[in-house]
Structure formats: C-alpha cells, structure tokens
Amino acid sequence: MALRNYIKPFYCAGAVQYLLFCCLLPDTVAQGLMPGCQLQKIKSSGFSRDGDILIGGIFWVHFAAVQQEITFREQPVPATCQTFAFPNYQRVQAMVFGIEEINNNPSILPNITLGFQIYDSCTMLQRSIKGTLWILSGQAEPIPNYRCQRRLPPAAIIGDSLSTRSILLARILGLYRYPQISYFSTSPLLSDRNQFPSFFRTIPSDDVQSRGLAQLVMHFGWTWVGILATDDDYGQQASHIVKHELIKAGACVAFAENILQNHADKNSFHVVKVIKSSTAKAIVVFSSNVYLVPLLDEAARQNVTGKIWIASEAWSTYSLLSIKKYSDILDGTIGFAIHSGEMEGFRKHILSIRPSTSPGDTFVRRFWEEAFGCQWSDQGDLLKIKDNSTKLCTGDENLDRVFSDDMMEFRLTYNIYNAVYATALALKDLRACTQEGGRIPQENCANILDFQPWQLLHYVKKVRLEKEHTNVFFDKNGNPPARYDIINWQRSPDGMIRQLKVGSYDFSATPGKTLVINTSALRWDAGSTQVPVSVCSPSCPVGFRKATLPGKPMCCFQCVPCLMGDISNQTDSRECIKCPWDQWPNKEQDKCTPKITEFLSYKETFGATLAASSIFSSVIPAAILAIFAHFNNTPIVKASNSKLSYVLLLSLTLCFLCSLSFIGYPTADKCLLRQPAFGITFTLCVSCILAKTIMVVLAFNATKPNSDLKRWVGPRVSYTIITVSTLIQVILCVFWLVLAPPYSEYNTYTRPGIILVECNEGSPFAFWCMLGYLGLLSTISFIVAFLARKLPDCFNEAKFITFSMLAFLSVWISFIPAYLSTKGKYMVAMEIFAILSSALSLVFCIFLPKCYIILLKPQRNSKEYLMGRGDALTRKL
C-alpha cells in the first residue's frame, strides 16, 4: 500500500501498465522486481517557476535543429538547436506576463499562485513530445504515463505552435482529458471532438482562414492563382480548402506545389521555376516562416518579381522577411494576420528582463547574446576575450533599443495571453463550484488544490473572456471567434518593408460586411495603387461571352461576340441573354432597347407620296367621268357605251382610293378589308372592260345579214357579264373572310431589330385565288380585245382595250416576283404601285384618246365625221 502511494496510480491498464510499472520504478526497486528492465533516461530542461497550480507551455524558441546521423553503432546524440528565434522569446514572456498578471490580481484566484513549466520544442516533433512528457512527469527525466511529484498535475498545456505537433500532443493529452490550448495550430482536423476531446485554440481554424483568403482573392478579381503549401497537415489541408473555395467561386488554380520540409533547400529551385514560368500573378502561400526563407532566397537569386504573394497568418507578420533582400519580391504582399489586441504593461515587462533577476529562465542568456551581439565570459574563448575580439555581456544593457515598437509582437503573444487567461478563468469557475455550489451538483465539485484534468476541462469549455474589442470563447469544437487583420506589405523609402493593417475579416459579421478593406490604403508593387491583374485570359467586355478552350481550365477562354438578338451586360459573362421579342440589342450589345416598329406610314415621305399619288390619280377618272357626263350626247361618248364607261370610271376611282387602305398602321379592320376591297374593285373594273369588249364584238357581228346575235345586243348582256364576274369574286372574298380572315401581326423574324407591323393574309391560297381570278378575267378581256382589233374602226375600242389589258397584265405579272421578294412596308408599297400603275394604264389607254377628241378636237366628235371619215379619224387618233 505504501508503494502505491509513493508511485501514484497509472493512467493506463493491462500489460502496458505492468511493463511501465516495472520500468519506471527507481533503479533499486526495479532491479529487485524485474532484473534487466530498464528505461532510457532522457534529461530534459526548461523554464519553470513553482506555484500551487502549474500551467505547461510548449514553444519553439530555437529553430534549425541539427540531428546527427544515426549509425546504430552508438547511442544517438540528441539534436541540438542552432538558431535563436528572437520574436519567439516574446511568446514565452507573454505566458510569463499573463501568469504574473493573474497572480497579482486578487479577483481571479485569490490565495492561489500559478506556476509554469515552459519547454523549447525547437521545431522538432520528438522534442515537442519530450517536453510534454517532461511537464506531465514533473521532473527532468520524462517518464511516460507517470508523475513523480506529489503536487497536482498541470492544469493545462499551452501549445504547441504548428498543427502537426499539436495533433500528436492532442492525442496523448486527450487520453487523460488534459486541457490543451494552442495559440498557433490552425488545422481543421483539430476541430474533431471525437479525436481531440480536450483540444482548444485561441487562433481560428484554417477552414475559416482558407475561405477568407479565397474571398480576398476573388475580391480583387484574381482568377488565375497559384498555391504553395508545406507538406504537413497545416499546409495540405489549408491549400485543399482554399483550392475548393476558389474553384467554387469561379477561379482556377494555375499550379499547386508543395514545400518539402525534409529537403535542405525545401525543393525551392523547382518551386521557383514553376512560379517564374507560370502566367499566374497571384500566389497563395500556406507556410511557416521557417520553411519560406529558402524559397525566397531562391526567388531572389532567380529575380522573380511582379508576383502578388497572398500570405497566410503563419508568415504574414514575420519581421525577419521585411528586409531589403526580399523587398523586390514581397513588395505589395497582402494576407491575413492574427487579430492583434492590447496587452497593457507587456512592454514594461519585457524591458524589465534581466539575467540576474530571471535565474530560472534558461533562455534569457541566449536571448541576451542575440540581442546585443555579446558573449558571456563563462562561455567564451579566453584568448579572444583577452584580445578584445569578443564583446562581453554585462547583463545591464539597455533593452529599449532592442524592443522598439516595430520589434514588439502583439499577435501570437496576444493569443498566448488569452490562453493563459482562459485557463485561469476555468480554474476560477472550478473553485467557484466548491464555494458557491452553482454550476454542477455540490457533491461533484472538485477541490481547487486536488482536481483531475477532466474536471477542469468542463470549465474550459464554458470560458468567456470579454475585454475591449475582444471577445474570446470556445465553440463546441474548441474554436474561438474567427477574426483576422488584413496586412499589406509596403516598401518604405529606406527599402525596408512595413506591414500595415488595411482591413479586417470577421467571419461572424453580417453578410456583406465579412470582408472590409480600405482600398485607398493599399499599395502594390513599386507603390502602385492600381490593383494587379492575375487572369489566364483577359476579361470579356460586355457584348461578348466566354468560350472555353479545349483542354484548358475554365479560366482560360476566348471572347466570342453574342449572337444576333442576344446581349451580355456583365464582363466575363458565360452566357448571352436573349432579348424579349419586342426588344433588340444596342450597338454594344450590352442592353436591350425597344425595337423599331415599321409600317408604311402617312408621316414618312414615302407613304405620304404614295397617298398623294393615290388621291391625285383618283381625281383623273372622276374628271373624265364629269367630262363624259357633260358630253353625254356626243357620238364619241355614245359610241363607247356611256353607261359602261360610267361604271368603269367609277370603279377606277375606287381602285385608286382602295390603295389608301394599304397606308397607315395595319389595324385589324384594315387587314380584314383591304385585299377584298382591292380584289372586288379591280374585278368590277376588268369585268366592265370585258363587257365593253364583248359588246363591241357583238355589235359588229350583229350587223351582218341574218345574224342571230341581234337579240344579244343590249345593256342586259353587259350588266349580266359585270354582275356575274364581280359576284364570283365577291363569293371568293366572303369565303376567305369567313374561313381564314386576314389579321394584323408583328413580324419579328424578317428584319432583325425591327418589328414589321403587317397584315397576315390568313390564307395565302385564298389571296392567290382572288388574284388569279382577276388575272383570268384580264386575260380573257385581252384575248377578246386582241381578236376584235381588226374590226371596222369607227366604233371599235378593241385596239385601245388590247393595249390597256396588255399594260395591265404586264404590271401584275411583274408584280408577282417583286411582291414575293420584298417584305414589310416595301411589299405594301409594291402592291400600291401595282394598283396605281395598272389602273392608270387602263385610264390612259382607254379614255385618254376619247378625251383628246372631246376636248381638243371637237370637230371630230360628230356622227358624220365618224361615219364618213372613220379611217382618217383612226389615223389621227
């Protein structure tokens, strides 16, 4: 029983527990129980300070660790840390400062002193594990699964920095539910509560950062983007998310290269060669600053300039990159940085550091050497010291010059500071449970000086730290509120790079306000204020659409003009938009405008001319009718069958006037009546001519002896011919109007961009039947007149009718192909022209000779002259 109290219970069971029990006992005890059982002792040391409750911390104060080659012939020598990371020492001090501030604040943990154990992982995974075991074991020789000290186990462990190391530590610490709060591990994997039940962080997850960086890239219109990422969990998962988000937003990845951590030069030659050969200007980089330095050195050697580096939070504020060596490369860099907060008194704390007053600080002497370029006398070469070739450290040097405002780091240090406070507030709540019995049943409350890690874990989950401009808490996955500062690297006149805040990204903000950028404060390469362009193909202007190139990403395209009738009102449109039926694209094809409505209008010169011609032409037959009526008893008028002439002249007047129905807006009534009116009036006209021709033939043939045609000579025959001929046309038109009436329509297909308001004939067959019947009557009239042309001349009109019908038929035969080859108002004008010209041909050929005699040669308008000198009349006519 005493032995059990001495060694404390194990946290594992079974065979592993028994083996560790044997091997981890003091040597004398272990040898007595199991001879030969021995565990290798690894001496570890760190920066520690005693207290009632301890908080562990894993930091990498050094980097560029050197691991000697393992030959398996001798005991491996532990790796040695080479380079002291000056900014990282501030992170150690941030933890120390936070703990001291809490100890000095009686309102948080009165009568409780917090201590700490801080270990330098030196960017090595095995050292991170060793440091964790050192903290858990409580002694210089870390013993897995065992704690040598009688005091409480550490309340929580703050660290590690990189995700790969934190994942491994979280698996170990999660077994026993030790709260782990990382200040720099951003891998989305760590949000999995099933795998990492006790992991928390004060820095947002990379899934948020990756989405934010993708949004930042798209904000500036960079659609042709390269991606660089380290080959660890941090780089691979973040690059995968940002690639997915970019593709989803419509951008393309020009290249995606890994920075190999295990290569001495981080395969920088190959990566820089890819960067230099790519047309992509924007490059998203997920890497810690340690692995980025060899890449930038190679980029400087190959003179890679003109690129836009988009930085992740791991290196966006790294001051050692802000030197003249990299200024040509990194000038204009933009990226996300950890949100910075106020740590009042931290600068004063840093300036108060002295080796003489920090005896437990194993890092302070190395820090002093790096800060002042000196060497402690107990470490230097005595010969060099005597020759004054080495500056000796006194411990009284002034830190004001070292920690200027530019050298103070308030981003990661603020995360560490918040992690310390989160642990302290959880301890405060755990203590409040015993004193006040509020949150959980009283019997389940733990003693602040005797609690298990899982008991504190309950309170860490519920921590809420509220300060000015800061609100820190953990969601169900252990993540804090996601907020970043946007940093722009701008070259100062002295060639150095300044990292200026130009905006913010707050994932919890309302939509539209997530990303806020002060555009006027941005400066790009060489101080330009013009946003650089990173596209595979130039943007397609309005009026064009993007057509992808075979075998190329969708961001590589050619610009194709929109088809006739389509528009694109945005740049880089993937599809053109078809205009509504009554609209048409403008010249630039970026918007739809109302189509021009076209019809033969009285307001235009062409329509007005035709209307005037129709009215003027209608006056001619009306005037002739008046002349004939005035000279009704003269031989010429009587010989031309005056009553038929009156009907013919009247019908010709109507023919001229019916053409007016074709001019003006084609209303439904106009469309319904204009073609039947034209057909009926012209049929009446032609039937009158046919009747006149037949009557001429009958009159001359009836004068022959014993002719049976005498009874047919009379007005009834002519009226019958006119009535029957016209009635047939009327019947055709009635059937047309009943079965398939004409109607008004908008023709949008014949002439692009123009709406032709026209009359649809309803039934083309009926239209051509009407026109064909009119042609049939005209042909019959022409044939009859042609056959009667050699009859005696005195009372013979056959020659004039022959000429008139020949002209009439010529006009309408020419009309057919012309009508079919034109559209819109020109087709209507063609029909009006045919109506006027054919009607005028009838007027001039039939009535002009008679009017000439009646008005100008009245002496010839006598019966004697006609009977006696018919031949002379004919010749002179």
SULKA-V59684 format. One record per pair of residues at least 24 apart in sequence whose ideal C-beta (glycine too) atoms are under 10 Angstrom apart, sorted by the first residue. I is the first residue (numbers start at 1). J is the second residue. Records with the same first field share a line. If there is no record, write none. Layout:
BEGIN
I=J  J
END
This chain:
BEGIN
3=29
5=150
6=148  150
7=146  147  148
8=146  147  148  149  150  153
9=146  147
10=145  146  147
11=136  144  145  146  147  153  175  176  453
12=144  145  175  176
16=144  145
17=145
20=143  144  145  146
21=145  146
23=143  144  146
24=137  141  143  144  145  146  148
25=143  146
26=148
39=141  143  144  146
40=75  141
41=140  141  142  143
42=78  126  130  133  134  140  141  142  143
43=78  130  134  139  140  141  142
44=78  119  120  127  130  131  133  134  135  137  139  140  141  142
45=119  120  131  134  140  362
46=92  116  117  118  119  120  121  131  134  135  140  360  361  362  363
47=92  93  95  96  116  117  118  119  120  358  360  361  362  363  364
48=115  116  117  118  119  134  135  138  360  361  362
49=96  99  100  113  114  115  116  117  118  358  360  361
50=113  115  116  117  151  360
51=99  103  112  113  114  115  116  117  151  152  155
52=103  109  111  112  113  114  115  151  152  448  449
53=109  112  113  114  115  116  151  152  153  154  155  156  423  424  427  448  449  451  456
54=99  114  115  116  117  135  138  149  151  152  153  154  155  156  157
55=95  98  99  102  114  115  116  117  118  135  154  155  156  157  158  179  181  419  420  423  424  427
56=95  116  117  118  119  131  132  134  135  136  153  154  155  156  157  158  159  173  178  180  423
57=91  92  94  95  96  99  116  117  118  119  120  131  135  154  156  157  158  159  160  181  183  416  419  420
58=117  118  119  120  121  127  128  129  130  131  132  134  135  157  158  159  160  161  165  166  169  180  182
59=85  88  89  91  92  94  95  118  119  120  121  122  128  131  158  159  160  161  183  184  363  412  416
60=85  88  91  119  120  121  122  123  124  127  128  131  159  160  161  162  165  184  288  290
61=85  86  88  89  91  92  118  119  120  121  122  123  362  363  366  367
62=88  89  120  121  122  123  124  127  363  366
63=88  120  121  122  123  124  288  289  290  291  293
64=122  123  290  293
65=121  122  123  124  126  127
66=122
67=124  126
78=124  126  127  130
79=122  124  126  127
80=122
81=120  121  122  123  124  127  366
82=122
83=122  123  290  370
84=120  363  366  367  369  370  371
85=120  122  123  289  290  320  367  370
86=319  320  367  370  371  402  407  409
87=289  317  318  319  320  407  408  409  412  413
88=120  123  161  363  367  409  412  413
89=120  350  353  361  363  364  366  367  370  371  409
90=346  350  367  403  407  408  409  410  412  413  416
91=118  158  159  161  183  184  409  412  413  415  416  417
92=116  118  120  361  362  363  364  367  413  416
93=118  346  349  350  353  358  361  363  364  367  413  416
94=158  183  343  346  349  350  409  410  412  413  414  415  416  417  418  419  420
95=158  159  183  413  416  417  419  420
96=349  350  353  358  361  416  420
97=343  345  346  347  348  349  350  413  416  417  420
98=158  343  346  349  413  414  416  417  418  419  420  421  423  424
99=417  420  421  423  424
100=345  349  420
101=343  344  345  346  349  417  420  421  424
102=420  421  423  424  425  427  428
103=424
105=424
107=428
108=421  424  425  427  428  431
109=424  425  427  428  431  448
110=428  431
111=431  448
112=424  427  428  431  448  449
114=155  420  423  424  427
115=151  154  155
116=154  158  360  420
117=154  157
118=158  159  360  361  362  363
119=157  159  160  362
120=362  363  366
121=159  160  161  162  165  169
123=160  161  162  165  261  288  290  291
124=165
125=160  162  164  165  168  169  232
126=165  168
127=160  165
128=159  160  161  162  164  165  166  168  169
129=160  165  168  169  172
131=157  159  160  165  169
132=157  159  160  165  168  169  172  173  178  180
133=172
135=159  173  178
136=172  173  176  178  453
144=172
145=172  175  176
151=449  450
152=447  448  449  450  451  452  453  456
153=178  451  452  453  456
154=178  179  423  453
155=179  423  424  426  427  430  448  451  453  456  460
156=180  181  198  200  419  420  422  423  424  426  427  453  456  457  460
157=181  182  198  419  423  453
158=182  183  200  202  415  416  419  420  422  423
159=183  184  185  416  419
160=184  185
161=185  203  234  288  314  412  416
162=186  187  230  232  233  234  235  288  290  314
163=187  188  189  190  201  205  206  232  233  234  235  236  237  238  314
164=189  230  231  232  233  234  235  261
165=232  233
166=190  196  199  201  233  234
167=195  196  199  232  233  234
169=196  199
170=195  196  197  198  199  200  478
171=195  196  199
173=197  198  199  453
174=198  199  457
176=452  453  454  457
177=452  453  454  455  456  457  458
178=452  453  454  456  457
179=419  422  423  426  453  454  456  457  458  459  460  461  463  478
180=419  453  457  460  478
181=415  416  418  419  420  422  423  426  460  463  474  478  480
182=415  416  419  478
183=338  411  412  413  414  415  416  417  418  419  420
184=234  288  313  314  338  411  412  415  416
185=233  234
186=210  233  234  237  238  286  312  313  314  338  479
187=232  233  234  235  236  237  238
188=233  234  237  238  240  241  477  479
189=233  234  237
190=233  237  477  478  479
191=475  476  477  478  479
192=477  478
193=476  477  478
196=477  478
197=454  457  478
198=453  454  456  457  460  461  478
199=477  478  479
200=419  422  423  426  457  460  461  463  474  475  477  478  479  480
201=415  419  474  477  478  479  480
202=338  412  414  415  416  417  418  419  420  421  422  465  472  474  479  480
203=313  338  339  411  412  415  418  419  479  480  482  484
204=313  336  338  339  479  480  481  482  483  484  505  507
205=237  238  241  475  477  478  479  480  482  507
206=233  234  235  237  238  239  240  241  242  286  312  313  314
207=237  238  240  241  242  245  479  482  507
208=241  336  479  481  482  483  484  505  507  508
209=238  241  242  286  312  313  314  335  336  338  482  484  505  507
210=237  238  239  240  241  242  243  244  245  246  284  286  312  336
211=241  242  244  245  248  249  482  505  507  514
212=242  245  313  336  482  483  484  486  505  506  507  514  515
213=238  241  242  245  246  284  285  286  310  311  312  313  334  335  336  484  505
214=241  242  243  244  245  246  247  248  249  251  284  310
215=242  245  246  249  505  514  515
216=242  282  284  310  334  335  336  484  486  503  505  515  517
217=242  245  246  249  251  282  284  308  310  334  534
218=245  246  248  249  250  251  515
219=503  515  517  519  531
220=282  308  310  334  517  519  522  524  531  532  533  534
221=251  282  531  532  533  534  535  539  571  572
222=246  251  280  281  282  283  284  308  310  531  532  533  534  535
223=249  250  251  252  254  280  282  533  534  535  536  537  539  553  554  555  556  572
224=251  252  253  254  278  279  280  281  282  533  534  535  536  537  553  555  556
225=251  252  253  254  255  256  278  280  281  282  283  284  308  310  534  535  536  555
226=253  254  255  256  257  271  274  275  278  279  280  281  282  283  284  285  307  308  309  310  534
227=253  254  255  256  257  258  280  282  283  284  285  286  310
228=255  256  257  258  259  271  274  275  283  284  285  286  287  291  292  295  309  310  312
229=256  257  258  259  284  285  286  287  312
230=258  259  260  261  266  285  286  287  288  290  291  292  314
231=258  259  260  261  262  263  266  267  287  291
232=258  259  261  286  287  288  291
234=286  287  288  312  314
235=259  261  285  286  287  288  291  312  314
236=286
237=286
238=284  286  287  312  313  314
239=284  285  286  287  312
240=286
241=286
242=284  286  310  312
243=284
246=284  555
247=553  554  555
250=554  555  572  574
251=282  534  535  536  553  554  555
252=280  535  536  552  553  554  555  556
253=280  284  553  555
254=278  279  280  281  282  283  534  536  553  555  556
255=280  283
256=284
257=283  295
258=287
259=285  286  287  288  291  292  294  295
260=291
261=287  288  290  291
263=291  294
264=294
265=294  295  297  298
266=290  291  292  293  294  295  297  298
267=294  295  298
268=292  293  294  295  296  297  298  299  301  302
269=294  295  298  301  302
270=298
271=295  298  299
272=296  297  298  299  300  301  302  304
273=298  302  304
275=299  302  304  307  309
276=302  303  304  305  307
278=307
279=534  535  536  537  556
280=307  308  534  535  536  555
281=306  307  308  525  532  533  534  535
282=307  308  309  310  334  532  533  534  535
283=307  308  309  310  311  333  534
284=308  309  310  311  312  335
285=309  310  311  312  314  315  316  333  335
286=310  311  312  313  314  315
287=311  312  314  315
288=312  314  315  318
289=314  315  316  317  318  319  320  321
290=314  315  318  320
291=315
292=318  321  326
293=318  320  321  326
295=329
296=321  325  326  329  330
297=325  326  329
299=326  328  329  330
300=325  326  327  328  329  330
303=328  329
304=328  329
305=329  330  331  525  526
306=331  332  525  526  532
307=332  333  525  532  534
308=332  333  334  524  525  531  532  533  534
309=333  334  335  489
310=334  335  336  534
311=335  336  337  487  489  499
312=336  337  484
313=337  338  339  411  412  484  485  487
314=338  412
316=411  484  485  486  487  488  489  499
317=409  410  411  412  485  487  489  499  501
318=409  499
319=406  407  408  409  496  497  499
321=489  497  499
322=406  489  491  492  496  497  498  499
323=495  496  497
324=491  494  495  496  497
325=495
326=489  497
327=489  491  492  494  495  496  497
328=491  495  525  526
329=497  525
330=489  491  497  499  525
331=489  490  491  495  497  523  524  525  526  527  528
332=488  489  490  491  497  522  523  524  525  526  527  528  532
333=487  488  489  490  497  499  524  525
334=486  487  488  489  502  503  517  522  523  524
335=484  485  486  487  488  489  499
336=483  484  485  486  487  503  504  505
337=411  412  484  485  486  487  499  501  504  505
338=409  410  411  412  413  414  415  483  484  485  487
339=411  414  415  469  470  480  481  482  483  484  485  501  504  505  506
340=409  410  411  412  413  414  415  469  470  485  501
341=410  411  413  414  415  417  418  467  468  469  470  472
342=410  414  417  467  468  469  470
343=408  410  413  414  416  417  418
346=403  408  409  410  413  414  417
347=399  400  403  405  408  410
350=399  402  403  407  408  413
351=398  399  400  402  403
352=399
353=399  402  403
354=395  396  397  399
355=393  394  395  396
356=395  396
357=395
364=395
365=393  395
367=399  402
368=393  394  395  397  399  402
369=393
370=402
371=397  399  401  402  403  407
372=397  398  399  401  402
373=397
406=496  498  499
411=485  487
414=470  472
415=472  480
418=463  465  467  470  472  480
419=472  480
421=463  465  467  472
422=459  460  463  464  465  472  473  474  480
423=456  459  460  463
424=463  465
425=459  460  462  463  464  465  472
426=455  456  457  458  459  460  461  462  463
427=451  456  459  460
428=459  463
429=456  458  459  460  462  463  464
430=455  456  457  458  459  460
431=459
432=459
433=458  459
471=508
481=506  507  508
482=506  507  508  509  514
483=507  508  509
484=515
486=515  516  517  518  521  522
488=517  518  521  522  523  524
489=523  524
490=521  522  523  524  527
491=523  525  526  527
498=523
535=572
537=572
538=571  572
539=570  571  572
540=568  570  571  572  573  574
541=568  570  571  572  573  588  589  590
542=567  568  569  570  571  572  573  588  589  590  591
543=567  568  569  571  573  576  585  586  587  588  589  590  591
544=568  571  572  573  576  589  590
545=572  573  574  575  576  577
546=571  572  573  574  575
547=574
548=574
561=589
562=589  590
563=589
564=589  752  753
565=589  592  748  752  753
566=592
567=591  592  593
579=753
581=746  748  749  755
582=746  748  755
583=748  753  755
584=748  752  753  754  755
585=752  753
586=753
593=753
594=755
595=746  748  751  752  753  754  755  756
596=751  753  754  755  756
597=665  746  754  755  756  757
598=747  750  751  754  755  756  757  758  823  824  825  826
599=663  664  665  666  744  755  756  757  758  759  824  825  828
600=662  663  664  665  666  757  758  824  825  826  827  828  829  832
601=663  664  665  757  825
602=660  663  664  665
603=664
604=663  825
606=663  825  826  829
607=662  663  664  825  828  829  832
608=663
609=829
610=659  660  662  663  828  829  832  833  835  836
611=659  660  662  663  664  832
613=656  659  832  833  836  840
614=655  656  657  658  659  660  661  662  663  832  835  836  839
615=656  657  659  660
616=656  836
617=652  653  655  656  657  659  835  836  837  839  840  843
618=652  653  654  655  656  657  658  659  660  836  839
619=653  656
620=649  652  653  656  839  840  843  844  847  848  851
621=648  649  650  651  652  653  654  655  656  685  839  840  842  843  847
622=649  650  652  653  656  657
623=649  653  851
624=648  649  652  653  843  846  847  848  850  851  854
625=649  650  652  653  847
627=847  850  851  854  855
628=847  850  851  854
630=854
631=850  851  853  854  855  858  861
634=850  853  854  858  861  862  863
635=794  795  853  860  861  862  863  864  865  866  867
636=795  849  850  851  852  853  854  857  858  860  861  862  866  873
637=850  854  861
638=795  863  866
639=696  699  794  795  796  797  850  861  863  866
640=692  696  795  797  800  846  847  850
641=688  691  692  695  696  699  715  718  795  797
643=688  715  718  719
644=688  689  691  692  695  715  718  719  721  722
645=688  692  797  846  847  850
646=688
647=684  685  687  688  691  692  718  719  722
648=684  685  686  687  688  689  691  692  722  842  843  846  847
649=685  688  842  843  846  847
650=681  684  685  688
651=680  681  682  683  684  685  686  687  688  689  722  726  839  842
652=681  682  684  685  688  839  840  842  843  846  847
653=681  685  839  843
654=678  680  681  682  684  685  839
655=681  682  684  685  686  835  836  838  839  840  842  843
656=681  835  836  839  840  843
657=681
658=682  832  835  839
659=828  829  831  832  833  834  835  836  839
660=832
661=759  832
662=759  825  827  828  829  831  832  835
663=825  828  829  832
665=744  757
666=742  743  744  745  746  756  757  758  759  760  825  828
667=744  757  759
668=741  742  743  744  759
669=744
670=742  744  759
671=741  742  743  744  745  758  759  760  761  762
672=737  741  742  743  744  759  762
673=733  737  741  742
674=742  759  828  831
675=733  736  737  742  759  761  762  766  767  770  771  831
676=729  730  732  733  734  736  737  741  742  766  767  770
677=733
678=733  770  771  774  831  832  834  835
679=729  730  732  733  736  766  767  769  770  771  773  774
680=726  727  729  730  732  733  770  774
681=726  729  835  839
682=729  770  771  774  777  778  808  812  835  838  839  842
683=722  725  726  727  728  729  730  732  733  770  773  774  777  778
684=722  723  725  726  729  730
685=722  726  774  777  778  808  838  839  842
686=722  725  726  729  773  774  775  776  777  778  779  780  781  782  805  808  838  842
687=718  721  722  723  724  725  726  727  728  729  774  777  780  781
688=718  721  722  725  726  781  842  846
689=722  777  778  780  781  782  784  785  797  801  804  805  808  842  846
690=718  721  722  725  777  778  780  781  782  784  785  801  805
691=715  717  718  719  720  721  722  723  725  781
692=718  721  722  781  784  785  797  798  800  801  846
693=721  780  781  782  783  784  785  786  787  788  797  798  801  802  805
694=718  721  780  781  784  785  788
695=721  797
696=784  785  788  791  795  796  797  798  801
697=784  785  787  788  791  796  798
698=788
699=791  795  796
700=788  791  792  794  795  796  798
701=788  791
703=792
721=777
725=773  774  776  777  780  781
726=777
728=773  776  777
729=769  770  773  774  777
732=766  769  770  772  773  774
733=766  769  770  773
735=763  766  769
736=761  762  763  765  766  767  769  770
737=762  763  766
739=763  766
740=764  765  766  767
741=766
742=766  767
747=823  824
749=823
750=822  823  824  827
751=823  824
754=823  824
755=824
756=823  824  825  826  827  828
757=824  825
758=823  824  825  827  828
759=828
768=816
771=812  815  816  819
774=808  812  838
775=808  809  812  813  816
777=805
778=804  805  806  808  809  812  813  838
779=805  808  809
780=805
781=805  808  809
782=806  808  809
792=870  871  874
793=866  870  871  872  873  874  875  877
794=863  865  866  867  868  869  870  871  873  874
795=866  867  870
796=870  874
797=846  849  850
799=845  849  874  877
800=842  844  845  846  847  848  849  850  877
801=842  845  846
802=845
803=841  842  844  845  846
804=838  841  842  843  844  845  846  847  848
805=838  841  842  845  846
806=841  845
807=837  838  840  841  842  844  845
808=834  837  838  839  840  841  842  845
809=838  841
810=837  838  841
811=835  836  837  838  839  840  841
812=837  838
849=877
850=877
852=876  877
853=877
END
